[in-house]
Structure formats: C-alpha cells, structure tokens
Amino acid sequence: MSSPIVRKRNGRIRTNKINSSDYFLMGTMLTLLLLTLWGFAVIDTKGVDMGEAAGQTLKYVGDMFGRPRALATHFGLKADASGLQVLGAAVSVLLDTLALAFLTTLIGAIAALVLGLLAARNLTSARVSNILKGIISLVRAVPTVLWVLIFAIGDGLGAVAAVIGMSFHTVGYLLKAYSESFEELDKGVIEALRAAGAGWLSIVFQAVLPSSVTYLLSWTFIRFEINFAVAVAMGAAAGAGGIGFNLFMAAGYFFDIREIGYITILILIVALLMELLATRLKKKYHIHE
C-alpha cells in the first residue's frame, strides 16, 4: 500500500492519496479478519475446554523445548549409554538426512543445468524450449511426496525411492530457475560471439555460465535447504531413514514429547547453520536474489 508514505520535498510535507486499490486491499484484509474471528466463534469444539486445551499445549511446548532429552534405546544404543553417545547417534542420523538432501540436490542440479541450457530461449529454438518447459511444468506441479510414492511402487519404500523422487522434483524446480537466469544474458553478447564464429559450447562456457554462476549457486543452495526439509519428511513418509524417521517414531510410536523437542532443536540448529552459510556465500560472491 502506497498511501501512508510521507515525503519531504522542498521543505514541505506531502502525503500520497489513498487510491481504489488501497481501499480494496484494506477491505480484503478486514473481511479475512472478520471471517477468521467468526470461524473461531462458531467452531465445534466437541466439548473440549479450549482454555484447558491451550494450557496443556503451552505445557507440552514447555516440556519439548525446556526439558529436551532423548532415550538411548530409541537411537539403537544400550539403555546405559551416556548423553554424549546419544547426541553422537542423533547427529549421525541427522547427517544421513543431510546426505540425502545433498545427493538429491547434486543430481537435480546437474540434470537441470544441462536441460536448462536447452530450455533457454536465447540458446535453443522456441519449439524445444516450449516442449521442455511444458514437461517440466508438469513435473513441478506434482508434490515431491507424490513423486516419491510413485517411484516407491517400483522400488519399494526406502532411500532409493526418496532419492529418485526428490531428484525428479529438484530438476523441475531448478530448471525453471536456471533457464530464466540464462535468458537474462544480453542477446548482443551471444550474437557477437556467433558472428565471431563461436559454436554453441563456446557460447555456453565463455558467456552464459560465467555471467550466471552466482545465480546458479544461489538457487542451488535454496533448493538444498528445501531438500533438507523434504528429507526430514521423507524419513517418516517414505521410510528413507535419517532424523525424520526418529522424529516420526518419537511422535507416533513412543509419544515422547521431550524427545520430539530434542530432535526438533537439532533440526533447527542445522537449519540455522545452513542459513549462516548461505549468508556468507552471498556476501562472498555478491549474490543478490
């Protein structure tokens, strides 16, 4: 909304007028707020005391993050294992999840790089570009978990189906990002290289990739972060193992609130470290998303 902006110009204060689009946006937000309040007012609680339920929820959240702990037997250790040994076992399965995310990102990035060069309109014909982008749009429209379950029909639930399914969706995601980055290259540069007798591969390696490498790194790392979150979910949904399977067992089998908090904190720490690494890479390579 542009209306409340106040600007100083020539010693005078000027405010922008509210236009019809601002009124429409405010009306939409107010309508959604009223619908939300009305929904809370008429919801069927099935006799549950909402105040008591809210108190219990806060208590569980306090137990999760205030007193986290993991049982050694839940991580395949003996009952008398030390806390450090339990942490080591938890970090080990967490690394399995990271490995799954890294592998699927690597496979998807390599395939998307090749296909992205063929899908870029300034590097190939319009027909080839449209066909590839159309197919990839269909691939991208199907959620990752469905691709994993589709491949699980042939390979069975496990890490293999998870790798293939996650890689399949990663290709769809990265191909769109890569091809759009390639298409931003100035056409004059490509035409000049062609006029100088440069072939397709020379254009790719001398002009396209050097000018797009920062964007490729940025999009690839973003997809790696997404794949880490997906790998946690696939550990439970597809039996791919890793920390996701332990989280599923803690929540759905052992009903251990404190262990859920323990695992969640480890996942959050890894996510935070990945964000810090991404920030450092952006500063080092001057990446702007």
N, C-alpha and C positions, 0 to 999 in steps of 0.2 A: 504494500500500500504506500502510495507516494504522498498522501495528504498531510500527515503531521510534520513533515520536514520543514524546518525553519532555517532560512538562509539570511546571511548578512550581505548586503550589496549596496555600495555607495553610502555606507553609514546608516542604511535603513534596514528594518527587519521585514522580510516578506515571507508569507506562508503560501504554500500551494493549495489550491482549492480541491475539495473532495469531488471526484468525478463519479459517474454512474458505476464504473467497475468497482470502485472502493465500497460504495453502498451495497453492491451485490455480494462482495466478499464478506463484509461485515454481517449482512443478513444471513448468508450461508453459515457462517460460524455461530451466530446466535441460534439459528434453527437446530444445528447439530448439538449445541449445548443443551437446549431445551429438550430435545429428543432423548439425550443421554440421561438427564435428570428424570424425565418421565419413565424411562426404562427401569431405572433403579427403584422408582416409586411403585411400579406395578409388577415387578418381577416376583415370580412364585418361588419362595424360599423353601417350600416343602416342610415348613415347621421349624426350620433351623433358626436359632437365635443369631442374627447377624453380628450383634455386639460381641457375643461369646466367641463366634467363629473368627472374628477379626482379632480378638485377644489371643486365641490359640495360634493363629497364623503368625502373629508377632513373636509368640513364644518359640514356635518352631524355627523361625528365621534367626532368632537369637541363639538357639541351640546349634543351628547349622554353622553360623559364622562366628559365634562367640566361644563355642566349645568343640571345634572340629577335631575328629580323630578317626583313624581307620584301623580295622581289625586285621591282624597279620594273616589269619586264615582266609580272609576274603581275597587276599593277593597271592595265594598259593604258598604261604610261609607257615612255619610252625607257630603255635599259639604263643610261645615264649620269645618270639623274635623281638628285637629292640625297635624303638621308634625310628631309628636311623635306617634299619633294614627295611622297615615298611615303606619309608619315604623312598628308598632306593628302588623298591619294587614298583611303587607308584610312578616314579619318574621313568622307569623302564617301559611301562605300558604307554606312558604319555609320549615317549619317543617313538613308539610304534605308530601312534596316531600321527605324529609329525612326519614320519617317514611316508605314510600313506598319502598325506597331503602333498608332500614334496614330489613323490613319484608321479601322482596324477597331474600335478601342475607341470612337471617337466615334459611328460608325454603329450599333454594337451598343448603346451606352448610350442613344441617342435612341429606338431601337425598343423597348428593354427598359423604358424609362421609361413610354412610352405603354401597352404591353402589361401592365406591372407594375401600373399603376393599375386596369386592367380585371381583373387576376387576383387582386387583394387582396379577401379575403372581406368586409371591412368596407366596401368601396366598390362592390361589384357583387353579383350573385346567385351563389348557390352553384354553380349549373349552369355559368355562364360561367367562374367561377373554376376549377372542376374540369376543364373541357374545355381551357382554356388551359394549366393546369399539367400536364395529361396529355400534351399535344402537346409542350410544352417539355421535359418529362422525356425523351421520346424523342429530341429534338434534342440534349439534353445528354449522353445516353448514347452517342452516336456520337462518336468521337475527332475532333479538329479536322482531322487529316491526311486522314481519310476524306472529310469534307465537301469539302475542297479537291480531292481526286481526283475526287469525284462531279461537281463543277462543272467540273472540267478536261475532262470528256468533251464538254461543250458548248462551252466557251470555249478549250480547249487549255491546256497547262501555261504558267503565267506569272503575272504580278502580278494580273490580273483574277480568275482562279480563286482565288488566295490571299486576296484581299480579300473576295470573297463567302463563301468557306468559313469563314474566320476570323471574319467578322462574324456568320455564322449561329450558330456555336458561342458567340460572345460574348453574343448575345441570350439563348440558353438559360441561360448562367451568371448573367448579371446580372438576368434577370427573376426568378429564384428569390430572389436576394438583395434586390432592390428590393421585391418583393411582401411578403416577410416583414417588411421594415422598415416598410412602410405598415401592416401588420396589427398592429404593436405600438402604434399610436396608441390612446389611451383611447377606448373606444366612447362614453363620456359626452360627449366633446367633439363628436363627429360628430352625435350625437342632439340636442345643444343647438343646433348650427348648423342642422340640419334643422328643428327646432322654430321657429327664428327665421326660417325661410323661405329659407335659403341653398340654392342649387342645387348640382349635383354639381361644377361647375367652381369655384364659390366655396369649397366644402369642400376641394377639392384644393389650391387656391392659398393659402387662408387658414390651413389647419390641417395638411394632410398633408405637403406639400412643406417648409414651414418647419421642422417638427419632425423631418424625416427627412434634411435636406440633408447633415448631417455624415456619416451612414452611407452616403449615396449617394456622396459624394466618396471615402470610404474604400474601398468596394467597387469603385468605378470605377478607382481607382489600382491596386488589387491586380490587377484584370483587365488593366490596361495593362502591368504588369510581366510577367504571364503571356503576353500577346500579343507582348511583345518577344522572349521566349524562343522562342515558337512561330514568330515571323517569321524568326528565325535559322535554325530547322529548315526552314521552308518555302522559304528561299532555295536550299537544296540539293534538297529533295524535290520541290518544285513548280516550280523554275526561276523563283522570284519575284525573284531578284537580291538585291542587298544584301550584307552581310558574310557571310551564310550561304553564299552561292554561292562566295565566295572561300575560305571555310573548307573547303568540300567539295572544291574544286579543289586546295587545298594538301594535303589528306589523301588524296584518292582519285586524283588525277591527277599532281601534281608530287611527292608523297611527301616533302614538305619539313617535317620536324619543327620546325625553328626558326620557320618561317612560321606553323605551327599555333599555336605559343606566342605569337607576335606578335599574331595575331588574337584568340586567347583572352584575352590580357591586356587588349586594347582592350574586349572584351565585358564582362570583369569590372569594368573601370573604370566603364563606363556603368551596369552593374547596381548598383555601389556608390553612384554619384551619384544614381541613382533612389531607392535606399533612404534616403539622407540627405535627399532632397527629401520623401519620404513622412513621415519622422520630423518634419521641420519643419512640414509641413501638419497632422500630428496634434496637435502642440503648439499651433499657432496656432488651430486650430478645436476643440481639446479633443476629439479623436476617440478613442473607446475601442472597440476591435474586440471 
